[in-house]
Amino acid sequence: MIRLNFCIDNRKLGNFICLCDTGSSISCAKDTLPGIKPDDVKISNRNPVGANGSRLVTKGDISGHIEVGNNIYPGRFTLIDDLCYDVILGNDL
């Protein structure tokens, strides 16, 4: 786990706890992260499943980026209901 800045449209939402999960094919964010506006959320065509094989409830996708030092990494993050971490960085970043 690491703490990283998470941004949408150059708006810094905050410094959040992120799990780097190389077993996850997608990156996800907790649907209750502060600062996410309804206009940020797009309909998702993803159907993620948890580590135990159960289907996860999605609230849509957002386009955002994380900041690691002076580097910016853009990505699509699927908003997940009741996610156990603020952000999960999958192998799509």
N, C-alpha and C positions, 0 to 999 in steps of 0.2 A: 504494500500500500504506500502511496505517496500523496502529497498535497500539491495540487496544481490549480492555476487560475483557469477558470472556465468562462468563455465569452460567447456571446451571440451578437452578430452585427456590430462588432467592436464595442459592445457593452459588456463590461466585466461583471459577471454575476456573483463572483466571489472566489474564494480559495477553498476547494473542496477535497475531501478524501476520495482518492481514486484507486480502484483495484485494477492492476494490469493482469488481464486474463487471456493468455495466449490460446486457451481452449475455446474462447468465445469468438464466433465468426463475425459478430457485430458489436458495435459500441453502444452503450446504453446510459441513460441518466434517470435519476429519480424524478418522477413526474411532479413532485412538490418542491423542486429547487426554487428558491426565491428569485424573482426577476424574470421568469419566463412569462411572456405575454401571449395571449390567445393568437395573435397574428403571427407569432413565431412558429406555431405548430402546424405541420402539414400532415395530411392523411398518410398513414404508413401501410405499406404492402408487406411488411415483415411479419412473420409468425414465430417469434422466439419461444424456445422451451428452456426450462431451468435445468440445473444439473441433475435433478431427479427425474427428468423427462416430462414434467407437467408443463402445460401451456401457460405462458405469462400473459397478463392483461396489459395491452399497450394503449397509450393515449395519443399516439402519433409520433412523428419524427421532427427533429429540429436540426438545422444546420448551424454548427458552431465550431469553435476551435479551442484547443488547449494551448497553454503557454508553458514551455519548458526552457527556462533561462531566457535567452533572446530569440528562441525559435518558436514558430507558430505552426501548429499542425491542425489543419481543418478536417472536419469529418461530419458525418451524419450520425446523430445519436437518437436512438429510439427511446421514447419516454415510457418507463415501466412503472406500473402501479406497485407500490410497496417494495421497491428495490432495496436490497440490504446494504448497498453502498451509495454514496452520492452519484458517482460516475464509475462505470466499468469500461475500461479501454480494451476493446477486442482487437483481433489481428487485422481489422480493416483500416486501422490508422497507420 
